[in-house]
């Protein structure tokens, strides 16, 4: 079947002239038909491309939702959520989770410093109250002069707190660096361990996602430990240890089940990695704390009592 290239009337294949307009038909008719088919192909291609762009735009818009979902599931079902995260191919979620984790750990560092100042203030007040009680027992005094002294001491403590310069910005950056350091150490051990003992090719993205997701329980329980430390420091330490244990468990399961390393080798990698992390964490944090204390003491010396 063909069509008149001038008026578009339908013709038989062997018609040399158009029955409608009388125009002689040539091979141009086949050329026009090919052009028509090319136009249809181009239109279909544009439609498919537009559809894919809409799909990509939709996927990008729900990355935050996926990130929040992973964060919630890492608290309720850490093993399942970590496996799902490593198996997904959404790179935007990886970027979002990385930024949120680093910033959150930096905020936790500032919160911890504020909590330590609060605890130090309570310790000083408890010591002053005990001294007052001992003084009353010795002097057999029931006057309120000592209470006034404690109130004055409290006023002095608040004055010092206002005048002492605490480098919160510096502390924030230092904690962000510590978190990145932890992720890098885990990544290095996963990379070396899987290359030596693994039986399948593992991409760098999978190893990075593994090193990132296993630190999420550590973040959660660090925040809980700071909250609980307002009531009991020992309970806060216990909660932080629980977070460390869960993170180690997630790392072991991911290396064994997702990355395909044998159980014995996975246990060896996790054990050595944990020891190195503890040493590096202590060295790094002690260095940062020493630097911060020097800056605080310098500002403290400038206070006129």
ABEGO torsion letter per residue (X at the ends): XBBBAAAGBBBBAABABBAAAGBBBBAAAAAAAAAAAAAAAAAAAAAAAAAAAAAAAAAAAAAAAAAAAAAAAAAABAAAAAAAAAABABAAAAAAAAAAAAAAAAAAAAAAAAAAAAAAAAAAAAAAAAAAAAAAAAAGBABAAAAAAAAAAAAAAAAAAAABBBBAAAAAAAAAAAAAAAAAAAAAAAAAAAAAABABBBBAAAAAAAAAAAAAAAAAAAAAAAAAAAABAAAAAAAAAAAAAAAAAAAAAAAAAAAGBBAAAAAAAAAAAAAAAAAAAAAAAAAAAAAAAAAAAAAAAABBX
